[in-house]
Amino acid sequence: MSDLTAPLPSLAARVRPLDAGETVVGVHFFKSVPVFVLGEEALLFAPRDEETSRIAVHGGGILASASDGARIVSGGDDGKLIETGTDGTHRELAADDKRRWIDQVALAPDGSVAWSAGKIAHVLTKKGEDRTFEAPSTVAGLAFAPKGLRLAIAHYNGVTLWFPNAPGTAPQRFEWKGSHLSVTFSPDGRFIVTTMQEPTLHGWRITDGQHMRMSGYSARVRSLSWSAGGDFLATSGSEQLILWPFDGKNGPMGRQPEMLARGEARVAVVACHPSQPVAALGTADGAVLLVRIDSGALIEVRAADGTSVSALGWDAIGQTLAFGMESGAAGVLVF
């Protein structure tokens, strides 16, 4: 098992430091250009060897964002769903008619956009059609299946799979008591997993509804990331990186997780490399680390300074890592 008691090799001297000016709540990329989602109003573009540019896209807090590499779609407490392109131009895709917060956003492979306000989940199709579904309670998480045919909607007491392009198909319910706060599909589409209000995960095998309960955390799990190939689900919420195995037909059922990078500070956010067995993790005391999943080897990217890492992201080819902090500090590492 890897630990943080010995001095680590460091890439910190190669990091380009940035000042985002406020809390960073997300990181996306347009090719190699990192774009930091700020807690209030704006996106911060940080092209290499150029000045950063701050572009206001909302009239208040940004509550959710997603990107497919060609655009960033964000929802805010102004009740608007905004699409921002690679050149910074932006437009309103939708707005809640009651000006309720838009706090969940997801993108489908075909270009459809899912968003929610209150109990209503929307799918804006590629053709511009708005389709809606009323969940049993407030929508807490959205995720499209890998092929984009189904939308998972997390809510109180479980998850609903909705087929927005098949109006005659009944939604499929997966039930488990409690508050389910986010949802993700495994990359092969066989499992769905939710984070919960309690320090635990819950999951189901879609074919038969078999339950999976993944516990042992010291805090609520707020960040999930699938490893390259989908063999592991990396998670925050503990004083080490916890990776649940999904490489068999039963997923993590009856199996123990891998536990790497044990330290004193809780892991706050995780982001797996898109093609290599490597995970980046950010801790609640400000450290950013790279962990090899196959060996547990560690490399330091940023030393701890007492302020929590709040966002991490890789570009599509895995040559650039960007991170942001609750303090407004940020950094970019090019390999």
C-alpha positions as CSV (number, residue, x, y, z in Angstrom):
1,M,0.0,0.0,0.0
2,S,1.3,3.4,-0.9
3,D,1.6,6.1,1.8
4,L,2.7,9.7,2.2
5,T,5.3,9.3,5.0
6,A,8.3,9.3,2.8
7,P,9.5,12.2,0.6
8,L,7.9,12.0,-2.9
9,P,9.2,12.8,-6.3
10,S,7.7,16.1,-7.3
11,L,6.6,17.9,-10.5
12,A,5.6,21.0,-8.6
13,A,8.3,23.1,-10.2
14,R,6.7,22.4,-13.7
15,V,3.3,23.6,-12.7
16,R,2.1,26.9,-14.1
17,P,0.4,28.7,-11.2
18,L,-2.7,30.8,-11.8
19,D,-4.9,33.0,-9.8
20,A,-8.6,32.4,-10.6
21,G,-9.7,35.0,-8.1
22,E,-12.4,32.9,-6.5
23,T,-13.3,29.3,-5.8
24,V,-12.9,26.9,-8.8
25,V,-15.9,24.5,-9.0
26,G,-14.9,22.7,-12.2
27,V,-12.3,22.1,-14.9
28,H,-12.9,21.4,-18.6
29,F,-10.7,21.4,-21.7
30,F,-10.9,22.7,-25.2
31,K,-8.2,20.5,-26.7
32,S,-5.2,21.5,-24.5
33,V,-6.7,24.8,-23.2
34,P,-8.0,24.4,-19.6
35,V,-11.2,26.3,-18.8
36,F,-11.8,26.8,-15.1
37,V,-15.5,27.1,-13.9
38,L,-15.7,29.7,-11.2
39,G,-18.2,29.7,-8.4
40,E,-19.7,33.0,-9.5
41,E,-20.7,34.0,-13.0
42,A,-17.6,33.2,-15.1
43,L,-15.4,30.8,-16.9
44,L,-11.6,31.4,-16.9
45,F,-9.8,30.4,-20.1
46,A,-6.1,29.7,-19.6
47,P,-4.3,29.1,-23.0
48,R,-0.7,28.2,-22.8
49,D,1.8,31.1,-23.0
50,E,-1.1,33.6,-23.1
51,E,-2.9,35.7,-20.6
52,T,-6.0,34.2,-19.0
53,S,-9.4,35.6,-20.0
54,R,-12.5,35.7,-17.7
55,I,-15.8,35.4,-19.5
56,A,-19.0,36.1,-17.5
57,V,-21.7,33.6,-18.7
58,H,-24.2,33.6,-15.7
59,G,-25.8,36.3,-13.6
60,G,-25.0,34.5,-10.4
61,G,-23.5,31.3,-9.1
62,I,-22.6,28.4,-11.4
63,L,-24.0,25.2,-10.0
64,A,-23.2,22.6,-12.6
65,S,-21.3,22.1,-15.8
66,A,-20.4,19.5,-18.4
67,S,-18.3,19.5,-21.5
68,D,-17.9,17.3,-24.6
69,G,-14.7,19.1,-25.7
70,A,-16.5,21.3,-28.2
71,R,-18.6,23.3,-25.7
72,I,-19.2,23.8,-22.0
73,V,-22.8,23.7,-20.9
74,S,-23.5,25.2,-17.5
75,G,-26.5,25.7,-15.1
76,G,-26.8,28.5,-12.6
77,D,-28.8,30.0,-9.8
78,D,-30.1,32.5,-12.4
79,G,-32.3,29.7,-13.8
80,K,-30.4,29.6,-17.1
81,L,-28.7,26.9,-19.1
82,I,-25.8,28.4,-21.0
83,E,-23.6,26.9,-23.8
84,T,-20.1,28.3,-24.2
85,G,-18.0,27.6,-27.3
86,T,-14.3,27.3,-27.7
87,D,-13.9,31.0,-28.6
88,G,-15.8,32.1,-25.5
89,T,-19.0,33.0,-27.3
90,H,-22.1,31.8,-25.4
91,R,-25.8,31.6,-25.7
92,E,-28.8,30.6,-23.7
93,L,-30.0,27.1,-24.4
94,A,-32.9,27.1,-22.0
95,A,-34.3,28.8,-18.9
96,D,-36.5,27.6,-16.1
97,D,-39.9,29.3,-16.3
98,K,-39.9,29.8,-12.5
99,R,-36.3,30.9,-12.3
100,R,-35.4,27.9,-10.2
101,W,-31.8,26.9,-9.9
102,I,-30.5,24.7,-12.6
103,D,-28.1,22.5,-10.6
104,Q,-27.7,19.4,-12.7
105,V,-26.3,19.1,-16.2
106,A,-25.3,16.1,-18.4
107,L,-24.3,15.7,-22.0
108,A,-25.2,12.7,-24.3
109,P,-23.0,11.3,-27.0
110,D,-25.4,12.4,-29.7
111,G,-25.3,16.0,-28.5
112,S,-28.5,16.0,-26.4
113,V,-28.3,18.0,-23.1
114,A,-30.0,17.0,-19.9
115,W,-30.7,19.5,-17.1
116,S,-33.0,19.8,-14.1
117,A,-34.8,22.3,-11.9
118,G,-36.6,21.0,-8.9
119,K,-38.3,17.7,-9.6
120,I,-38.3,18.2,-13.4
121,A,-35.6,16.7,-15.6
122,H,-35.3,18.0,-19.1
123,V,-33.6,16.6,-22.2
124,L,-33.0,19.1,-25.0
125,T,-32.5,16.9,-28.0
126,K,-30.0,17.6,-30.8
127,K,-33.0,18.8,-32.9
128,G,-33.9,21.3,-30.2
129,E,-36.9,19.4,-28.8
130,D,-37.5,19.8,-25.0
131,R,-38.7,16.6,-23.3
132,T,-39.5,16.4,-19.6
133,F,-39.8,13.9,-16.9
134,E,-41.1,14.5,-13.3
135,A,-39.1,12.7,-10.8
136,P,-40.6,11.4,-7.5
137,S,-38.6,14.1,-5.6
138,T,-36.0,16.8,-6.4
139,V,-33.5,15.7,-9.0
140,A,-30.1,15.3,-7.3
141,G,-28.0,13.8,-10.2
142,L,-28.1,13.2,-13.9
143,A,-26.1,10.9,-16.1
144,F,-26.5,9.5,-19.6
145,A,-25.7,5.9,-20.4
146,P,-22.6,5.4,-22.5
147,K,-24.7,5.0,-25.6
148,G,-26.9,7.9,-24.7
149,L,-30.2,6.0,-24.9
150,R,-31.1,6.3,-21.2
151,L,-30.8,9.0,-18.7
152,A,-30.2,8.1,-15.0
153,I,-32.0,10.4,-12.6
154,A,-30.9,10.3,-8.9
155,H,-33.5,11.3,-6.3
156,Y,-34.7,10.4,-2.9
157,N,-35.0,6.6,-2.4
158,G,-33.2,5.6,-5.6
159,V,-32.6,6.2,-9.3
160,T,-34.9,6.2,-12.3
161,L,-33.8,5.3,-15.8
162,W,-35.7,7.3,-18.3
163,F,-35.8,6.8,-22.1
164,P,-36.4,10.3,-23.4
165,N,-36.4,9.2,-27.1
166,A,-39.0,6.4,-26.5
167,P,-42.1,8.1,-25.1
168,G,-43.9,4.8,-24.9
169,T,-41.3,3.0,-22.8
170,A,-41.9,2.9,-19.1
171,P,-39.1,4.3,-16.9
172,Q,-37.1,1.7,-14.9
173,R,-36.8,2.2,-11.1
174,F,-34.0,1.1,-8.9
175,E,-34.9,1.7,-5.2
176,W,-32.9,2.1,-2.1
177,K,-33.9,4.2,0.9
178,G,-32.1,7.4,1.5
179,S,-30.9,10.5,-0.3
180,H,-29.0,9.7,-3.5
181,L,-27.0,12.8,-4.5
182,S,-25.2,11.9,-7.8
183,V,-25.2,9.1,-10.2
184,T,-22.8,7.5,-12.8
185,F,-22.9,4.7,-15.3
186,S,-20.0,2.3,-15.6
187,P,-18.3,2.8,-19.0
188,D,-19.7,-0.6,-20.2
189,G,-23.2,0.4,-19.2
190,R,-23.8,-2.6,-16.9
191,F,-23.9,-0.8,-13.6
192,I,-25.2,2.4,-12.0
193,V,-23.7,3.8,-8.9
194,T,-24.9,6.7,-6.7
195,T,-23.3,8.8,-3.9
196,M,-25.5,9.2,-0.8
197,Q,-26.0,11.6,2.0
198,E,-24.3,9.1,4.2
199,P,-20.6,8.2,3.8
200,T,-21.4,5.4,1.4
201,L,-22.1,4.5,-2.2
202,H,-24.9,2.4,-3.6
203,G,-25.1,0.6,-6.9
204,W,-27.2,-1.8,-9.0
205,R,-26.4,-4.2,-11.7
206,I,-28.9,-3.1,-14.4
207,T,-29.8,-6.4,-15.8
208,D,-31.2,-7.8,-12.6
209,G,-31.2,-5.0,-10.1
210,Q,-28.7,-6.7,-7.8
211,H,-27.7,-4.3,-5.1
212,M,-24.1,-3.2,-4.3
213,R,-23.4,-1.3,-1.1
214,M,-19.9,0.3,-0.9
215,S,-19.1,1.6,2.5
216,G,-16.2,2.4,4.8
217,Y,-15.8,6.1,4.2
218,S,-15.0,8.7,6.8
219,A,-17.0,11.4,5.0
220,R,-19.6,11.8,2.3
221,V,-18.3,10.9,-1.2
222,R,-18.4,14.0,-3.4
223,S,-16.1,13.0,-6.3
224,L,-16.1,9.9,-8.6
225,S,-14.0,9.0,-11.6
226,W,-13.8,5.9,-13.8
227,S,-10.3,4.5,-14.6
228,A,-9.2,4.0,-18.2
229,G,-11.0,1.0,-19.4
230,G,-13.5,1.1,-16.6
231,D,-11.9,-1.5,-14.4
232,F,-12.0,0.8,-11.3
233,L,-14.2,3.5,-9.8
234,A,-12.0,6.0,-8.0
235,T,-13.6,7.9,-5.1
236,S,-13.0,10.6,-2.6
237,G,-14.3,10.6,0.9
238,S,-11.5,8.9,2.8
239,E,-7.9,9.6,3.9
240,Q,-6.8,7.5,1.0
241,L,-7.8,6.9,-2.6
242,I,-10.4,4.1,-2.7
243,L,-10.9,2.2,-6.0
244,W,-13.7,-0.2,-6.3
245,P,-13.2,-3.1,-8.9
246,F,-15.6,-3.3,-11.8
247,D,-13.6,-5.7,-14.0
248,G,-15.8,-8.8,-13.4
249,K,-19.3,-9.6,-14.2
250,N,-20.4,-8.9,-10.6
251,G,-18.5,-5.6,-10.2
252,P,-17.4,-5.0,-6.6
253,M,-19.9,-7.5,-5.1
254,G,-18.1,-9.7,-2.6
255,R,-14.8,-7.9,-3.3
256,Q,-12.6,-5.4,-1.4
257,P,-11.5,-2.1,-2.9
258,E,-7.9,-1.1,-3.6
259,M,-6.7,1.6,-1.2
260,L,-3.8,3.8,-2.2
261,A,-2.1,7.0,-1.2
262,R,-2.9,6.8,2.5
263,G,-2.4,10.1,4.2
264,E,-3.7,12.3,7.0
265,A,-5.9,14.6,4.9
266,R,-9.1,13.5,3.3
267,V,-9.2,13.0,-0.5
268,A,-11.5,15.7,-1.8
269,V,-11.6,15.2,-5.6
270,V,-10.4,12.6,-8.0
271,A,-9.8,12.5,-11.8
272,C,-8.5,9.4,-13.6
273,H,-6.2,9.7,-16.6
274,P,-8.1,9.0,-19.9
275,S,-5.8,6.2,-21.1
276,Q,-3.2,5.2,-18.5
277,P,-3.6,3.5,-15.1
278,V,-3.1,6.8,-13.3
279,A,-5.4,8.8,-11.0
280,A,-4.9,12.4,-9.9
281,L,-6.2,13.2,-6.5
282,G,-6.6,16.5,-4.6
283,T,-6.8,16.6,-0.8
284,A,-8.7,18.7,1.7
285,D,-5.4,20.3,2.8
286,G,-4.3,21.3,-0.7
287,A,-2.1,18.6,-2.0
288,V,-2.4,17.3,-5.6
289,L,-0.9,13.8,-6.3
290,L,-0.6,11.4,-9.1
291,V,-1.1,7.7,-8.2
292,R,-0.3,4.7,-10.4
293,I,-3.2,2.3,-9.9
294,D,-1.2,-0.8,-10.8
295,S,1.7,-0.1,-8.4
296,G,0.7,2.6,-6.0
297,A,3.6,4.8,-6.9
298,L,3.1,8.5,-6.0
299,I,4.2,11.8,-7.5
300,E,3.5,15.1,-6.0
301,V,2.1,17.9,-8.2
302,R,1.3,20.4,-5.5
303,A,2.2,20.6,-1.8
304,A,-0.4,20.9,0.8
305,D,-1.0,24.5,2.1
306,G,-4.2,24.1,4.1
307,T,-6.8,25.0,1.5
308,S,-8.8,22.3,-0.2
309,V,-8.5,21.2,-3.8
310,S,-12.0,21.7,-5.4
311,A,-11.6,20.7,-9.0
312,L,-9.3,18.5,-11.2
313,G,-9.3,17.6,-14.8
314,W,-7.3,16.0,-17.7
315,D,-7.4,17.0,-21.3
316,A,-8.7,14.3,-23.7
317,I,-5.2,12.9,-24.5
318,G,-3.9,13.0,-21.0
319,Q,-1.0,15.4,-21.6
320,T,-2.3,18.3,-19.4
321,L,-3.7,18.3,-15.9
322,A,-5.4,21.3,-14.4
323,F,-6.6,21.9,-10.8
324,G,-8.3,24.6,-8.9
325,M,-8.7,25.4,-5.2
326,E,-11.4,26.7,-2.9
327,S,-9.0,29.7,-2.3
328,G,-9.0,30.7,-6.0
329,A,-5.5,29.4,-6.6
330,A,-5.1,27.1,-9.7
331,G,-2.5,25.4,-11.7
332,V,-1.7,23.7,-15.0
333,L,0.8,20.9,-15.5
334,V,1.8,19.9,-19.0
335,F,3.6,16.5,-19.4
